Amino acid sequence: MLAKIKWFVIIVMFLSGCTSKSINANYEEYYNNTINVKNYKITHNIIASFGNEKISTETLFLFDNDLSYTQFTQDDIEVKQYLIDGILYTEVGESKFKMFDNSSLNSFIDSISVRDILSYESSSKSGIVDFTINVSEEEKTNNIKKLLNELGIDSTNVTSSEFVISAKGKDNKIIEINKKTEITLNDKNKFMHESIYKFSDIGETVIKKPDNLEEYLFPEEDNIENVKMLLEEILGYKRNGNVLSVKFNDNESYSFDFDNGVFTYTLLSSSSIYNFKNNIGTFNNCTYDFNTFSKSGSCTDEEFERVKYTKIYLGIELDSIGKTLSDIK
């Protein structure tokens, strides 16, 4: 499952158990000082595990006043993004495209900030302030729901879940924000997703604008065509009419059939299907209606799991290109 997670965003690291002294550091003051800075280098590390599988990714963000730069590796292909005057210029290998984007450093930090804080405790050691943050149940629920939606997991399969958040500060500014979610499915399968954002001064680093901005083109206005283009450019799908396919490894492949509204996951010689038009999945003689949460046909536990994970894999592919199921229905 985890090998299919590409560039995903959410979650956290537990604070170390070192002895420290209590202080009355004000988290809101640290946060406000952070968003007032216009120049930042931010690294975003993701650690995720599902059973014995583990992945880790890193994304670099540079902010220099109104100019920003993002860099990460996607399927062994380097991706670079420049945000200039409200337009995001993206370079994937030799492919180049652009789209409107109103993001800024403030909106970026706000998107990962801690909300609905009930209370927090702070302690200090060697000039680093550790914040242990308690958020409202609504905030915990919203973060868990967001992750479930991104993974395409039916909340009725969740038997337990936990959301933990912490932060670090130095020189009256935030230097780290950590969020961690743990989910148990059907009392046996455990999924963990951890996001770690680290802030530092951009220093003497200079963001150099590309010289050839005219080579970056806007995608088609049609949303489905936009999805197809992003699947090709970012994830390496090959197009045959309205069917786009990619070989994930020697044993697995995905395909989108936009004429029939079908996503297919093939493992060795067996294929499972999720129909994103009617929200129904099938594998062998097992059919599951995600609208009514009802099974039909003869469904073994293994077949039922395969149907559910086919929808999850679709959700992960769409999330990798910044899209959701609503964009292809």
N, C-alpha and C positions, 0 to 999 in steps of 0.2 A: 504493500500500500504506500509506504513512505517514499519509495523511489519515484512515485508519480507526483509528489509534491514539489512544485517548481519554486516560484517566488511568492511566498505566503506571508502575511503579516499579523502576528499577535503573540504575546506572552512572556514568561518571567523567570528570574533566577532567585533562589532563596538566599538570604543574607548569611554570611559566615557566622559561626558561633563564637567569635573572638570576644574576649573580655573588653568592655568599653564603658565609658562613663556617660550617664544620662545628661542631656542638655535640652534646652527649650528652643531649638532651631525651628523657624517658621517655614513650613513647606511652601505655603502660598507666596511668601516673600522670595524664596529661592526660585520658584517657578516664574514669577513676574520679572525678576532680574534676567532670567534665561531668555524669555521671548523678546526682551528689549535689545538683545544682541543681534546684529545684522550679519555677522560673519561666523560661520560654523563649519566644522567637519564633523559629520555624524556617521558612525558605522552601525549597521543593523545586522545583528547575528540572530539566526533562527536555529533552534535545536528542536527536533521532533522525534518521537519514537512511537512505534506501534508494535507491541510484542517484542520480538528480538530485533526488529528493524530500526535503524536510526539514520537520520540525515542531519546535515548542518549546512547552512548557507550564509553568505555575507554580502551585504550591499553597502556601497560607499555613497554618501551624499555630501556635496560641497555647496555651501550657500555663501554668496558674496554679494551683499545688498540685494538687488533685484534679479541677479543671475544665479542659477543653480545648475548643478551637474550631478548625474547619477550614473553609477557604473556597477554592473554585476555580471555574472556568467550564467548563461541559460543553455543547458544541454551542450556544454563545452563551447558555446559561441558567446563572445563578449558583446554585451549590450551597453550602449552609451546613450544617455539622454541629456539634452540641454533645454532648460526652460528660459526662454528669452521673450520678454514683452508679451506674456500671456499665450505663447505658443510653445508646445513641447515638441522638440525635434528629437526623433529616435533613430538610432543607427544600430541595426542588427546584422552583424557581419558586413556584407556589402549592400544590404537593403536599407533604404532611408525613407522615412515618412514623417508626417507631422500632424498635430491635432491641437485644438484650443484647450488651454488648461489655465485655470485661475489660481493655481496653488502658489503658496509663498512660504517662507520660513515660519511665519506665525501660524498659518493654517496647518502646516506639517506638524509642528510641535503640538498644536491644539488637537490634532487627530490622534496623537498617541498619549495625550495627557491623562492624568487621573481625574475622574469626575466623581461627584457625589461622595466626597470624603466625609466619613462620620467622625473619625479621629485618627491620629497618628502618633507614633512614638519615635523619638530620635535619639541617637547616641553617636558619640564621636571617638575616633581613634586616628592618630597620625594626621590630623587635619581633614579627614574624610567623615562626613556626616551620613549615617545610615538612617533612612526613613522606613519604618514598617507601617504600612498604610491600611487602615480599615475602611472599606467602602460599603455603600448600602447594598442590601440584597438585590435591589433593582439593577444596580450597576453590575453586580456579579452575574445576574441572570442575563442581562443584555450582552455581555461579553461572551458568555457561553453559547447563547443563541446565535450570535454572529459567527462563531467558529463552526457550529453545527450546520448553519446555512451554507457556509463556504465549502464545507466538506460534503454537503448533500446528505447528512445523516438525519434520519427520522428521530425526533426527540423521544418518541415512545420506546426506543431501544436503549435509552440512557438510564442506567440504574443508579449511578452516582456521578457527581461532578464537583469540581473545586476550582475556584479562581483566586489567585494570590497575586498581590502587587507590592512592589517595593521600589525604592529609589535611593540614589546617592547624591550628595552635594559637596561642593568645595568652593571656597571663596564666594559664598553667598549665591551660587548658581547651581542648577542641576547638572550633574555630569553623567548620570545614568538613570534610565527608566526601565524597569523590568516587569514583565507580566507573564504569568504562568497559568495554564489551564490543564487540568487532568480530568479525563472523562472515562468512565467504565461503561462498556456496552454489553448488555445481556449478561451481567454478572461475571464476565470472563475476559473480554477483550479490552485492554487499557490503551488509551491514546493520550500522549502528552505533547503539548506544544508550548514552546518557550521563546519569547522575544526579548532581546537585550539591545537597547539603544544606548550608545555611548557618545557623549558630546565632548568636543575639544575645540580649541582655537584653530582657525584655518591657517594661521601662521603666515608664511610667505608664499603659500600655494596660490597660484594664479589660474583662474578658470579661463581658458582660451576658447573663444567662440569659433565654431567651424567656419572656414572661409567660403564654403560652397552651400550656403543655406538654400539657394534656388533649386538644388538637387533634391531637397526633401519635398515630397508631394502629399497633399491631403488625400486620405482614402475616400472611397465612394461614399456618398451620402447615405445610401441604403444600408440599414443596420446589419442585415444578414451578410451583405457583401463585405462590410467592414469586418465582421467576425471571420469570414473566410480569409480575407487578406491577412488578418493578424495571426490566424492559425498557420498560414503559410510562412509569413515573414518571421514570426517569433518562435513557433514551435516546430517548424520544418515539415508541415503537412504537404502532401502532394495532391494536386487537384486532378480529377477526372470527371469533367462535367460538373455536377453539383454534389459529387461525392469527394470528400477529402480524407486521406488516410495517412497514417504514420506508423512506422515500425518502431515500437518502444525498445525492444531488445530481441534476442533470438527467439524468444518464446511468446512475446506479447505484442499486440498491435491494437490501435484504435481507428475507428472511422466514423465520420459524420455523413449521413445521407440527408441532405437538406430538402430534397424532393419529398421524401416520405417521413421526415421528422424523426429520424432514428440515429441513435448513437450505439455503436457496436464495440464490445470489448472481446477480443479473441485471445485465448490462452491455449497454446499448442493447437489442437484441432477443434476445440470447442469454442462456441461464440455465444455470448449473452447480449441481450438487447435492452436498451431503454428508449422508449418513445417519448421524446421531449415535447411532443404536441399534446398527447393525452395523459402523460404522467403515469405510464404503465411500463413495468419491466417484465421480461420473460427470459427463462433459461430452461432448456429441455422442455419438460411438461409443466414447469412451475411458472405461474403468472402472479404478479403482485401489483395491485392497484394502490398507488401511493396517495390517491385522493380519498379513498375509503379505508385504507389500511387493511385491505382484505386479500387473502390468498385464494387462488383457484387452481385446479389441477393437482397433481401429486407433487408436493414440495418436500424434499428432504431438508434438513438443517443446512447442509452444504449448498444446495441449490438456492435456498432462500438468501443465504449470505452472499452468494455470487450475484444475485439480482440487485441486492442493496448496494453492493460495492461498485457495480457497474454505473449506477447513478452517482455515487461518490466520485468515481474517476472522471466522469463528465464534468462535475462541478469543479474539480481541481484543474482540469484542462482550461475551462472557461475563466477561472480565477487567475490562471497564469497569464492571460491576455487582458485582464481587467474587465471581464464581462461576467454576466450571470445568466441563469436560465431564462429570465424574463427577456433577455436580448435576442433569444433565438426562437421564442414561442410565437 
